[in-house]
Amino acid sequence: MTEEIDSLPDDPVLLKKLLTKQAARLVFLEEQFRLAQQQRYGASSENHPAQGDLFNEAEVALDDADDTEEAESDTKAAKKKPVRQKLPIDLPREVIVHDIEDKICDCCGNALHKMGEERSEKLEFIPAQIKVIEHVRLKYSCRRCEKENTSTKIKIAPVPCSPIPKGIATATLLSQIITSKYQYALPLYRQESLFKQYGIALSRKTMSDWMMKCSHLFEPLYQQLKSSLLKQQVIHADETPLKVINDDKSKSYMWVYCTGTDSPSKSVIPNIVLYDYQLGSRAGACAANYLKDFTGYLQVDGYAAYEKTTATLVGCWAHARRKFIEAQKAQPKGKTGKADMALSFIQKLYRIEISIKDRTRDEKQQIRQAQAKPLLDKLYAWLDKANIVPKTALGVAITYSKNQWHKLIRYINDGNLNIDNNRAERAVKPFVIGRKNWLFCNTTNGANASSMLYSIIETAKANNLIPFDYIVYCLEQLSHKDFDIEQLLPWNVKLS
C-alpha cells in the first residue's frame, strides 16, 4: 500500500487525471457487478413503472394525496370474481340426462312434477385417431381384343394427386407433423416416439425427408408472399443466430421480414411473416439482396448492416428503452437517477401511442406532431446536456440514442410507422422458442426448409387462420398442376 502511494505523481494535474480515471473505473466495475446480480437473480421483465410513479409534478402529487382513500375503495370494488369462459358453440355435444328414481313427495306422498333443470358443461378430450385410406384403382380391358389382338389396351383410373407421390403421407398427416414441430416446437424424435405408441414405425429420417419435399411444394406460395411483401410501404426486420451442424461456419442466421399488424381484423394491409436462412452470415448484403430495390420504410434495431439496403430506415424505441432499463438496473439499489428520467420521457411517448392506436394514418401523424414532437425535442436537449462517463451503462444508452436519433424520430412523420420494431421481434420469437427444443439444424437444406415452413405457419397465424387447416388446404391444392396461387394467399383463403 505504501509503495502504491509513493508511486503517485507529484504534479496535482496528473494526480487529478489519475484519480478521475480510477473513479470512472470504479463506477464501471460497480455497474458491472450490479448488472451481473440483476441477470443472475433479478426479474427479466422490461416493464416500466407507471408514469405517475416517477418525477410527478406538484399538482399531480397533491391530487394523488387527496384521492388516496377513494382510489383504495375503487380498487376493492373493481375486483371481480373470475368468470368461466363459455365453450365454443360449434363443438359437438353429447347430452347426458340425470334423473331421480323416486318421484314421490316425501311430505304428502303426491307425485312430483318437473319444474326445471340445471345444466353444466364438461370438456372431454378425444385422443387423435389414425386410419389407413386404401385407394383401389379399377382396371378395365376389352375381351375381344384379348382374344383377337396381340396386345390389349388397359384402362385404369388415374392416380389421385398427392403432396408426396408414391408416399404414404396424406396432407393431414404432413400438416400434423409440420405444425407439431414448427408451431408447437415438438422435435421429430419426440414425434417418432408418439407414433410408436400407435404401433406405427415412422422414423425421423422419413419425416425429415417429407418436410424437405413439402418445403419445395410451398416455394411458389413463398415467392408470391415475398412479392406482396416488397410492395408494402413498411417492412419490419430482425435476425437471430442458428446453429447448423454440417456447416463449416461457426454460426448462421435466420432473418425475418414482416409487414402488417398483430391484429388481423384491424389490419388494412396484408399480414406477412417471412423467414430467410443465410449461411454463416449476418452481413448487410443478406438484407440488401433479399429486399432488392425496396425503397419504402424499413423498421429495424440499430444494427449497422441494414444501412446496406436502399430502404429508409426507422429506429426502434424499444431498443433505446432497453438500454436505459439496463442503466437503471446498474444504479445503486433504491436510488433514482438519470436513467429514470430518460425512461420517464420514453414512457410518455408510449402513452401517446396507446391513445392513438385506433386512429387513422393521418390522425396519428397529426397527434404525433402535436404531442410527441415537443417531448422528443425536450428529450434530445436533455440527452445533449447529460454529463456522463461514456463507458458506463448510462453512457452507452445515451450514445446509442443520440447516434440513432434521426431514425428514432422518423416515426412521427408517417402514420403508417410504429414507435418500435416489436412487430418483428414478436415474429421471430416462435423460431427462438422452437430452437430451444430442437437446438440446431443438421444441414443447410434443413435450415432452408425450416425457414419456408415457419413462414407459412406464422403468416397463417398473422391472418387469423388455423395453421393446420391452412397447410392441409395448401398441400392439397399445390399437389395439382393447375393450382391458382392467388387463391392460396392467406387473405384470399376461405376455410370452413
C-alpha positions as CSV (number, residue, x, y, z in Angstrom):
1,M,0.0,0.0,0.0
2,T,2.9,2.4,0.9
3,E,4.6,1.6,-2.4
4,E,1.4,2.5,-4.3
5,I,1.1,5.8,-2.5
6,D,4.7,6.6,-3.2
7,S,4.2,5.9,-6.9
8,L,1.5,8.6,-7.3
9,P,2.6,11.6,-9.3
10,D,3.6,14.8,-7.5
11,D,2.0,17.0,-10.2
12,P,-1.5,18.0,-9.0
13,V,-2.9,18.0,-12.6
14,L,-1.6,14.5,-13.3
15,L,-2.8,13.3,-9.9
16,K,-6.3,14.7,-10.6
17,K,-6.4,13.0,-14.0
18,L,-5.3,9.7,-12.5
19,L,-7.9,9.9,-9.7
20,T,-10.6,10.8,-12.2
21,K,-9.7,7.8,-14.3
22,Q,-9.7,5.5,-11.3
23,A,-13.1,6.8,-10.1
24,A,-14.6,6.2,-13.6
25,R,-13.1,2.7,-13.5
26,L,-14.7,2.1,-10.1
27,V,-18.1,3.3,-11.3
28,F,-17.8,1.0,-14.3
29,L,-16.9,-2.1,-12.1
30,E,-19.7,-1.4,-9.6
31,E,-22.2,-1.2,-12.5
32,Q,-21.0,-4.5,-14.0
33,F,-21.4,-6.1,-10.5
34,R,-24.9,-4.8,-10.1
35,L,-25.8,-5.9,-13.7
36,A,-24.4,-9.4,-13.0
37,Q,-26.5,-9.6,-9.9
38,Q,-29.6,-8.5,-11.8
39,Q,-29.0,-11.0,-14.6
40,R,-28.4,-13.8,-12.1
41,Y,-31.2,-13.1,-9.5
42,G,-33.4,-10.3,-10.8
43,A,-36.5,-10.3,-13.0
44,S,-36.1,-10.1,-16.7
45,S,-39.2,-8.0,-17.5
46,E,-38.7,-4.7,-19.2
47,N,-41.9,-3.3,-17.8
48,H,-41.5,0.3,-16.6
49,P,-43.4,1.8,-13.7
50,A,-46.5,3.9,-14.4
51,Q,-45.8,7.5,-15.3
52,G,-47.2,8.7,-12.0
53,D,-44.5,6.9,-10.0
54,L,-41.6,9.0,-11.3
55,F,-41.0,12.7,-11.4
56,N,-44.5,13.8,-10.6
57,E,-45.4,17.4,-11.0
58,A,-46.5,19.1,-7.8
59,E,-50.2,19.3,-8.8
60,V,-50.2,15.6,-9.7
61,A,-48.8,14.7,-6.3
62,L,-51.4,16.8,-4.5
63,D,-54.2,15.2,-6.5
64,D,-52.9,11.8,-5.7
65,A,-52.8,12.6,-2.0
66,D,-56.4,13.8,-2.0
67,D,-57.7,10.8,-3.9
68,T,-55.9,8.1,-2.0
69,E,-58.9,6.8,0.0
70,E,-61.2,7.0,-3.0
71,A,-58.7,5.1,-5.1
72,E,-58.3,2.3,-2.5
73,S,-62.1,1.9,-2.3
74,D,-62.4,1.8,-6.1
75,T,-59.7,-0.8,-6.3
76,K,-61.6,-3.1,-3.9
77,A,-64.8,-2.5,-5.8
78,A,-63.1,-3.2,-9.2
79,K,-62.1,-6.7,-8.2
80,K,-64.5,-9.2,-9.7
81,K,-64.8,-12.9,-9.4
82,P,-63.4,-14.8,-12.3
83,V,-66.0,-15.8,-14.9
84,R,-65.6,-19.1,-16.7
85,Q,-65.5,-18.7,-20.5
86,K,-68.2,-20.4,-22.5
87,L,-67.2,-23.3,-24.6
88,P,-67.4,-22.9,-28.4
89,I,-71.0,-23.5,-29.5
90,D,-69.8,-25.3,-32.7
91,L,-68.2,-28.2,-30.8
92,P,-70.0,-31.5,-31.0
93,R,-72.1,-32.1,-27.8
94,E,-73.3,-35.2,-26.1
95,V,-76.2,-34.6,-23.7
96,I,-76.5,-36.9,-20.7
97,V,-79.7,-36.6,-18.7
98,H,-79.6,-37.4,-14.9
99,D,-83.0,-38.2,-13.4
100,I,-84.2,-39.3,-10.0
101,E,-85.8,-42.6,-9.4
102,D,-88.1,-41.6,-6.5
103,K,-90.6,-39.1,-7.9
104,I,-92.9,-39.1,-4.8
105,C,-93.1,-36.2,-2.4
106,D,-91.6,-37.0,1.0
107,C,-94.1,-34.8,2.8
108,C,-97.5,-35.7,1.3
109,G,-96.9,-38.6,-1.0
110,N,-98.2,-36.9,-4.1
111,A,-96.4,-37.3,-7.5
112,L,-93.6,-34.7,-8.3
113,H,-93.8,-32.7,-11.5
114,K,-90.8,-31.3,-13.4
115,M,-90.2,-27.6,-12.6
116,G,-87.0,-27.0,-14.4
117,E,-83.5,-28.3,-14.9
118,E,-79.8,-27.3,-14.3
119,R,-77.2,-27.7,-17.0
120,S,-73.4,-27.8,-16.6
121,E,-70.7,-28.4,-19.3
122,K,-67.6,-30.6,-19.1
123,L,-64.9,-30.7,-21.7
124,E,-63.8,-34.1,-22.8
125,F,-60.6,-34.8,-24.9
126,I,-60.6,-37.5,-27.5
127,P,-57.1,-38.7,-28.5
128,A,-56.0,-38.4,-32.1
129,Q,-57.3,-41.1,-34.4
130,I,-55.2,-42.6,-37.1
131,K,-56.6,-44.6,-40.0
132,V,-55.5,-46.0,-43.3
133,I,-57.0,-44.8,-46.5
134,E,-56.7,-47.5,-49.2
135,H,-57.0,-46.3,-52.8
136,V,-58.4,-49.0,-55.2
137,R,-57.9,-48.2,-58.8
138,L,-60.1,-50.4,-61.0
139,K,-58.6,-51.7,-64.3
140,Y,-60.6,-52.5,-67.5
141,S,-59.7,-54.3,-70.7
142,C,-61.5,-55.5,-73.8
143,R,-62.3,-59.2,-74.0
144,R,-62.5,-59.2,-77.8
145,C,-59.0,-57.6,-78.1
146,E,-57.7,-60.1,-75.6
147,K,-58.9,-62.9,-78.0
148,E,-58.2,-61.4,-81.4
149,N,-55.3,-58.9,-81.0
150,T,-51.7,-59.5,-79.9
151,S,-51.9,-56.7,-77.3
152,T,-54.7,-55.4,-75.2
153,K,-55.0,-51.8,-74.1
154,I,-55.8,-51.5,-70.4
155,K,-57.7,-48.6,-68.9
156,I,-57.3,-47.7,-65.2
157,A,-58.4,-44.8,-63.1
158,P,-55.8,-42.1,-62.7
159,V,-53.6,-41.9,-59.7
160,P,-55.1,-39.4,-57.2
161,C,-53.0,-36.3,-56.6
162,S,-50.9,-36.4,-53.5
163,P,-48.4,-34.0,-51.9
164,I,-45.8,-36.8,-52.0
165,P,-46.4,-39.1,-54.9
166,K,-45.9,-42.8,-54.1
167,G,-45.6,-41.9,-50.4
168,I,-47.9,-43.0,-47.6
169,A,-48.4,-39.5,-46.1
170,T,-51.6,-37.6,-46.7
171,A,-52.0,-33.8,-46.4
172,T,-53.4,-34.1,-42.9
173,L,-50.5,-36.3,-41.7
174,L,-48.0,-33.9,-43.2
175,S,-49.7,-30.9,-41.7
176,Q,-49.8,-32.6,-38.3
177,I,-46.0,-33.2,-38.4
178,I,-45.3,-29.7,-39.7
179,T,-47.4,-27.9,-37.1
180,S,-46.2,-30.1,-34.3
181,K,-42.6,-29.1,-35.0
182,Y,-42.8,-25.6,-36.3
183,Q,-45.8,-24.3,-34.4
184,Y,-45.5,-26.3,-31.1
185,A,-41.8,-26.9,-31.1
186,L,-42.0,-30.7,-30.9
187,P,-38.8,-32.2,-32.4
188,L,-39.1,-35.1,-34.9
189,Y,-37.5,-37.6,-32.5
190,R,-40.4,-37.0,-30.0
191,Q,-43.0,-37.3,-32.7
192,E,-41.3,-40.6,-33.7
193,S,-42.0,-41.9,-30.2
194,L,-45.6,-40.7,-30.3
195,F,-46.3,-42.7,-33.5
196,K,-44.7,-45.8,-31.9
197,Q,-47.5,-45.6,-29.3
198,Y,-50.0,-46.3,-32.1
199,G,-47.8,-49.1,-33.4
200,I,-46.5,-47.1,-36.4
201,A,-42.8,-47.2,-37.3
202,L,-42.3,-43.7,-38.7
203,S,-38.6,-42.7,-38.4
204,R,-37.4,-39.2,-38.0
205,K,-35.4,-39.6,-41.2
206,T,-38.6,-40.3,-43.2
207,M,-40.4,-37.3,-41.6
208,S,-37.4,-35.1,-42.3
209,D,-37.5,-36.1,-45.9
210,W,-41.2,-35.3,-46.0
211,M,-40.5,-31.8,-44.6
212,M,-38.0,-31.2,-47.3
213,K,-40.4,-32.2,-50.0
214,C,-43.2,-30.1,-48.5
215,S,-40.9,-27.0,-48.4
216,H,-40.3,-27.4,-52.2
217,L,-44.1,-27.6,-52.7
218,F,-44.5,-24.3,-50.8
219,E,-41.9,-22.5,-52.8
220,P,-44.3,-20.8,-55.3
221,L,-46.5,-19.6,-52.4
222,Y,-43.5,-18.3,-50.6
223,Q,-42.3,-16.3,-53.6
224,Q,-45.8,-14.9,-54.1
225,L,-45.9,-13.8,-50.5
226,K,-42.4,-12.2,-50.9
227,S,-43.6,-10.3,-53.9
228,S,-46.5,-9.0,-51.9
229,L,-44.2,-8.1,-49.0
230,L,-41.9,-6.0,-51.2
231,K,-44.9,-4.0,-52.5
232,Q,-45.7,-2.7,-49.0
233,Q,-44.8,0.8,-47.7
234,V,-43.4,-0.5,-44.4
235,I,-41.4,-3.7,-43.6
236,H,-40.0,-4.8,-40.2
237,A,-36.9,-6.9,-40.0
238,D,-34.8,-8.7,-37.4
239,E,-32.4,-11.6,-37.2
240,T,-31.3,-14.4,-34.8
241,P,-28.5,-16.9,-34.8
242,L,-28.9,-20.6,-35.8
243,K,-26.5,-23.5,-35.4
244,V,-26.2,-25.8,-38.4
245,I,-24.2,-29.0,-37.6
246,N,-23.0,-29.9,-41.1
247,D,-21.9,-26.3,-41.8
248,D,-18.3,-25.2,-41.7
249,K,-19.4,-21.7,-40.5
250,S,-19.5,-21.3,-36.7
251,K,-22.9,-19.5,-36.7
252,S,-25.6,-18.9,-39.3
253,Y,-28.5,-16.6,-39.1
254,M,-32.3,-16.7,-39.6
255,W,-33.6,-13.3,-40.8
256,V,-37.3,-12.4,-40.5
257,Y,-39.2,-9.8,-42.6
258,C,-42.8,-8.9,-41.8
259,T,-45.5,-6.4,-42.5
260,G,-48.9,-5.7,-41.2
261,T,-50.1,-5.8,-37.6
262,D,-50.7,-8.2,-34.8
263,S,-54.4,-7.6,-35.1
264,P,-55.6,-9.3,-38.3
265,S,-59.1,-8.0,-38.0
266,K,-57.9,-4.4,-37.9
267,S,-55.1,-4.6,-40.5
268,V,-55.8,-2.9,-43.8
269,I,-52.6,-4.2,-45.4
270,P,-51.5,-7.9,-45.8
271,N,-50.1,-9.6,-42.8
272,I,-47.0,-11.4,-44.0
273,V,-44.1,-13.0,-42.0
274,L,-41.3,-14.5,-44.0
275,Y,-38.1,-16.2,-42.8
276,D,-34.8,-16.2,-44.7
277,Y,-31.9,-18.5,-43.8
278,Q,-28.4,-17.2,-44.5
279,L,-25.4,-19.5,-44.4
280,G,-22.9,-18.3,-41.8
281,S,-23.6,-14.6,-42.5
282,R,-25.0,-11.6,-40.8
283,A,-23.7,-9.1,-43.3
284,G,-25.7,-6.3,-44.8
285,A,-25.7,-7.9,-48.2
286,C,-28.1,-10.5,-46.8
287,A,-30.8,-7.9,-46.2
288,A,-29.9,-5.9,-49.3
289,N,-30.2,-9.0,-51.6
290,Y,-33.5,-10.1,-50.0
291,L,-35.1,-6.7,-50.2
292,K,-33.5,-5.8,-53.6
293,D,-34.7,-2.4,-54.7
294,F,-37.2,-1.8,-51.9
295,T,-37.3,1.9,-51.2
296,G,-40.0,2.1,-48.5
297,Y,-39.6,2.2,-44.8
298,L,-37.6,-0.5,-43.1
299,Q,-38.1,-0.5,-39.3
300,V,-35.2,-2.2,-37.5
301,D,-32.9,-2.0,-34.5
302,G,-29.6,-0.2,-34.5
303,Y,-27.7,-3.0,-36.4
304,A,-25.5,-1.3,-39.0
305,A,-25.9,-4.0,-41.6
306,Y,-29.3,-2.6,-42.6
307,E,-27.6,0.6,-43.9
308,K,-26.7,-1.5,-47.0
309,T,-30.3,-1.6,-48.1
310,T,-31.9,1.0,-50.3
311,A,-34.8,1.5,-47.8
312,T,-35.4,4.4,-45.5
313,L,-34.5,3.2,-42.0
314,V,-36.8,3.8,-39.0
315,G,-35.4,3.3,-35.5
316,C,-36.8,1.3,-32.6
317,W,-37.7,3.0,-29.3
318,A,-38.0,-0.4,-27.6
319,H,-34.2,-0.9,-28.1
320,A,-33.4,2.5,-26.9
321,R,-35.6,2.0,-23.8
322,R,-33.9,-1.4,-23.2
323,K,-30.5,0.2,-22.8
324,F,-31.9,2.8,-20.3
325,I,-33.5,0.0,-18.4
326,E,-30.1,-1.7,-18.2
327,A,-28.6,1.5,-17.0
328,Q,-31.4,1.8,-14.4
329,K,-30.6,-1.7,-13.1
330,A,-26.9,-0.7,-12.9
331,Q,-27.8,2.2,-10.5
332,P,-27.3,1.7,-6.7
333,K,-30.3,-0.1,-5.3
334,G,-33.1,2.1,-4.1
335,K,-31.9,5.2,-5.8
336,T,-33.3,7.1,-8.8
337,G,-31.0,8.7,-11.4
338,K,-30.7,9.9,-14.9
339,A,-31.8,6.6,-16.4
340,D,-35.2,7.1,-14.7
341,M,-35.5,10.5,-16.2
342,A,-35.0,9.1,-19.7
343,L,-37.4,6.3,-19.1
344,S,-40.0,8.8,-17.9
345,F,-39.7,10.6,-21.3
346,I,-40.0,7.4,-23.2
347,Q,-43.0,6.2,-21.2
348,K,-44.8,9.4,-22.1
349,L,-44.1,8.7,-25.8
350,Y,-45.6,5.2,-25.5
351,R,-48.7,6.6,-23.7
352,I,-49.4,8.7,-26.7
353,E,-49.2,5.6,-29.0
354,I,-51.6,3.8,-26.7
355,S,-54.1,6.6,-27.0
356,I,-54.0,6.7,-30.9
357,K,-53.8,3.0,-31.7
358,D,-57.2,3.0,-33.3
359,R,-56.8,6.3,-35.2
360,T,-56.3,6.7,-38.9
361,R,-53.0,7.2,-40.5
362,D,-53.4,11.0,-40.9
363,E,-54.8,11.4,-37.3
364,K,-51.8,9.5,-35.9
365,Q,-49.4,11.8,-37.8
366,Q,-51.1,15.0,-36.6
367,I,-51.3,13.9,-33.0
368,R,-47.6,12.8,-33.0
369,Q,-46.5,16.1,-34.4
370,A,-48.6,18.0,-31.8
371,Q,-47.8,15.8,-28.7
372,A,-44.8,13.6,-29.4
373,K,-42.5,16.1,-31.2
374,P,-42.3,18.5,-28.2
375,L,-41.4,15.6,-25.9
376,L,-38.7,14.4,-28.3
377,D,-37.2,17.9,-28.5
378,K,-37.1,18.0,-24.7
379,L,-35.6,14.5,-24.5
380,Y,-32.8,15.3,-27.0
381,A,-32.0,18.5,-25.2
382,W,-31.7,16.5,-22.0
383,L,-29.5,13.9,-23.7
384,D,-27.3,16.5,-25.2
385,K,-26.6,18.2,-21.8
386,A,-26.2,15.0,-19.8
387,N,-22.7,14.8,-18.4
388,I,-21.9,11.1,-18.2
389,V,-18.9,8.7,-18.4
390,P,-19.0,7.2,-21.9
391,K,-18.3,3.5,-21.0
392,T,-20.9,3.3,-18.2
393,A,-24.3,1.7,-18.9
394,L,-25.9,5.1,-18.9
395,G,-23.3,6.5,-21.3
396,V,-23.9,3.6,-23.7
397,A,-27.6,4.2,-23.6
398,I,-27.3,8.0,-24.3
399,T,-24.7,7.4,-27.0
400,Y,-26.9,4.9,-28.7
401,S,-30.0,7.2,-28.6
402,K,-28.0,10.2,-30.0
403,N,-26.4,8.1,-32.8
404,Q,-29.8,6.7,-33.8
405,W,-31.8,9.9,-33.2
406,H,-32.5,10.7,-36.9
407,K,-34.1,7.2,-37.2
408,L,-35.8,7.2,-33.8
409,I,-37.8,10.4,-34.6
410,R,-38.8,9.3,-38.1
411,Y,-41.9,7.5,-36.9
412,I,-43.7,10.8,-36.1
413,N,-43.7,11.8,-39.8
414,D,-45.9,8.9,-41.1
415,G,-48.9,7.4,-39.5
416,N,-48.1,4.0,-41.1
417,L,-45.0,3.7,-38.9
418,N,-44.7,2.3,-35.4
419,I,-42.8,3.6,-32.5
420,D,-40.8,0.4,-32.2
421,N,-39.8,-2.8,-34.1
422,N,-41.7,-5.1,-31.7
423,R,-43.6,-6.4,-34.7
424,A,-40.5,-8.2,-36.0
425,E,-39.3,-9.2,-32.5
426,R,-42.6,-10.9,-31.9
427,A,-42.5,-12.6,-35.3
428,V,-39.0,-14.1,-34.6
429,K,-40.0,-15.3,-31.2
430,P,-41.7,-18.6,-32.3
431,F,-38.4,-19.6,-34.0
432,V,-36.4,-18.8,-30.9
433,I,-38.8,-20.9,-28.8
434,G,-38.5,-23.8,-31.2
435,R,-34.8,-23.5,-31.3
436,K,-34.7,-24.1,-27.5
437,N,-36.3,-27.5,-28.1
438,W,-34.6,-28.8,-31.3
439,L,-31.4,-26.8,-30.7
440,F,-30.0,-26.9,-34.2
441,C,-30.5,-28.0,-37.8
442,N,-28.4,-30.8,-39.3
443,T,-27.9,-29.4,-42.8
444,T,-28.2,-26.2,-44.8
445,N,-31.1,-27.8,-46.7
446,G,-32.9,-28.5,-43.5
447,A,-32.4,-24.9,-42.4
448,N,-33.9,-23.6,-45.7
449,A,-36.9,-26.0,-45.3
450,S,-37.4,-24.7,-41.7
451,S,-37.4,-21.1,-43.0
452,M,-40.0,-22.0,-45.6
453,L,-42.4,-23.8,-43.2
454,Y,-42.0,-21.3,-40.4
455,S,-43.0,-18.6,-42.9
456,I,-46.2,-20.4,-43.9
457,I,-47.2,-21.1,-40.3
458,E,-46.5,-17.6,-39.0
459,T,-48.2,-15.9,-41.9
460,A,-51.3,-18.1,-41.4
461,K,-51.4,-17.2,-37.7
462,A,-51.0,-13.5,-38.6
463,N,-54.1,-13.7,-40.8
464,N,-56.1,-15.4,-38.0
465,L,-56.1,-18.8,-39.8
466,I,-55.6,-22.2,-38.1
467,P,-52.2,-23.3,-39.4
468,F,-53.2,-27.0,-39.5
469,D,-56.2,-26.3,-41.7
470,Y,-54.4,-23.8,-43.9
471,I,-51.4,-26.2,-44.5
472,V,-53.8,-29.1,-45.4
473,Y,-55.6,-26.9,-47.9
474,C,-52.4,-25.6,-49.5
475,L,-50.8,-29.1,-49.8
476,E,-54.0,-30.4,-51.4
477,Q,-54.0,-27.6,-53.9
478,L,-50.3,-27.5,-54.6
479,S,-50.3,-31.2,-55.4
480,H,-52.3,-30.3,-58.6
481,K,-50.5,-28.9,-61.6
482,D,-53.2,-26.3,-62.4
483,F,-53.4,-24.6,-59.0
484,D,-54.2,-20.9,-58.7
485,I,-51.5,-19.3,-56.5
486,E,-53.6,-16.2,-55.8
487,Q,-56.3,-18.3,-54.2
488,L,-53.8,-19.7,-51.8
489,L,-52.8,-16.4,-50.3
490,P,-54.0,-16.4,-46.7
491,W,-56.2,-13.3,-47.0
492,N,-58.0,-14.9,-50.0
493,V,-58.5,-18.4,-48.5
494,K,-61.9,-19.2,-47.1
495,L,-61.7,-22.2,-44.8
496,S,-64.8,-23.7,-43.2
